Amino acid sequence: MNVRACDFPETIEYEPNLGALLDRHPELQIERDDYNINVTANYGERLEPDALFERYKQHPGQGKPAHLYYHFPLCEYICHFCNYVKQLASPTSRDAQLDRWTDALIKESTLYAQQVPWITGALIESFYIGGGTAAVLTPAHLKRILDHVRSTFHVTPECELNIEGNPDNFCDIDKVRALSDIGFNRFSVGVQSFTPEVNQFTNRGHTPDMSRQAILNLRSTGLPFNVDMMFGLPHQTPETVSEDLRTLVELRVPTITIYRLRNADRQSMGIGNRAVWNVPKVRNRLVEQGLFPTLGATYEMRERAVEHLVRNGYQPSPCGWWSLPGTYRDGNIPRVSRNKWQRFDTMLAFGPGAYGWLAGANQSVIQTHNGSDISGYLHHMESSDTPPLAFGRLLTGNQAVGTALGFAYKSRQPIEIDRFKREYGVDLAEDEPFKTVFSELLTKGLIRSTDNGNAFLPTLNGEALHEEIISVYLHERIGSFTAAVCNKVA
């Protein structure tokens, strides 16, 4: 197939009607309760904790790039849609509770540094502390963690140090400055909506004014940050989402992320806690009351959001993350996304429910999972000198390739044919099932050829439906793992 090559980034036609796009590609229509990009695996050979840790120790990660993730599970309020590992912070004895969690996270990563020979020689190019709500931690607690990371691991000079929080965590300019002073050089703030009715219904703990103040405070640092927004929530309309994006554009937010509501039950996948809206009785009541937007209205919300972003010069990289030109180097992609998705570097993950992976060896991937029982994690870290691993998965063959391709597609950077030959021994342009899948995506205008035919890149239409494409084409058809498998623990 001859496909015109052109340079990245590009200006291409964008389908303004996602409903029409979905009508042309009905296989990509995924309903709300089944919608969940599979970021981790419930397929492949299961590895029990001892066997997994032995694999960990043997991994050839010395001198190779890696991403470091810490999961802090405490929140000051629990959002009704949240299906990550989380727990309400204590309203009393807060300092003691934060001390305890800081000690536990530092102890876990210290155990790895002491028992895994290569880990202190891996090149940490990006660090992210999330949750939960990582910014519930005080600057003093966060400084302890950063000091530990710098003294224990090989942190590269240009390492991107990310922290995640809600608007109420960043309304205090002194705290924002303190976080910058101790070394954080990129922030993530979850606004989700500027509509009071939406935030009240979802149990968010901030007002529109607080969101604006947090954004202004973060802008004052001169450092990059992203604002997370959601669409498909109860009480949202295409008009309110459009107004939300207009506000963010006017505030000149450097990176805007837009996420569709994922109401799949991640607890059944072994990678999260059940959200309030995952409870069948609650979910059924919301459905009966007609509070969830229809699939058509949900995609119209994304249309409105993207219209503002394209019109105002934002570029998507990774998919779903829209940045102003020049916000980041190396393809205008945050380093955390480059490590995790574009290059699929090893991800070292610590904390309750944290999942990571060991990549770049023997054409296989080993996924790592900590236990998601929060109290159990604390008890383990305070009574044991072994890592709190729950299980792992060994992915080989097309399962490994499909996983890597899903992340590469998500990055919206060129998917290099030579890289997959080198790392996985497959030719995306000639070998099956890759040739047929990529030919279909090219024909449908969801990807295009670039780099003189040596790479593929999602088009804006392919970006608009990226999670659906990843699930249907890359995970199911190439990886041969289906949604039914991904939604339960084997």
Buried (B, 14 or more C-beta within 10 A) or exposed (E): EEBEBBEBBEEEEBBEEBBEBBEEBEEBBBEBBBBBBBBBBBBBEBBEBEBBBEBBEBBEBEEBBBBBBBBBBBBBBBBBBBBBBBBEBEEEEBEEBBBBBBBBBBBBBBBBBEBBEBBBEBBBBBBBBBBBBBBBBBBEBBBBBBEBBBEBBBBBEEBBBBBBBBBBBBBEBEBBBBBBEBBBBBBBBBBBBBBEEBBEBBEBBBBBEBBBBBBBBBBEBEBBBBBBBBBBBBBBBBEBBBBBBBBBBEBEBBBBBBBBBBBBBBBBBBBBBEBBBBEEEEBEEBEEEEEBBEBEBBBBBBBBBBBBBBEBEBBBBBBBBBBBEEBBEEBBBBBBBBBBBBBBBBBBBBBBBBBBBBBBBEBBBBBBBBBBBBEEBBEBBEEEEEBBBBBBBBBBBBBBBBBBBBBBBBBBBBBBBEBBBEBBEBBBBEBEBBBEBBEBBBEBBBBBBBBEBBBBBBBBBBBBBBBBBBBBBBBBBBBBBBBEBBBEEE
